[in-house]
Amino acid sequence: MSSPASIAKHPFHPMFVVFPIGLWVFSLISDIIFYAGGNPLWQDIAFRTMAGGIIGALIAAVPGFID
């Protein structure tokens, strides 16, 4: 499959999408652990992984729009 946003015929978008998905899943798991146990560390982890997922999604959107 050829894509305008690729290197050696490997598109960038599928490579970048896995990071926000993984960060958002871990954010959900961190929220569940926080609400089950109440340790505020997990709330901070959930917030930071959610923010990282948003940033990663914005980065992945650029080659997605190019495709």
Buried (B, 14 or more C-beta within 10 A) or exposed (E): EEBEBBEEEEBBBBEBBEBBEBBBEBBEBBBEBBEEEEEEEBBEBBBEBBEBBEEBBEBBBEBBEEB
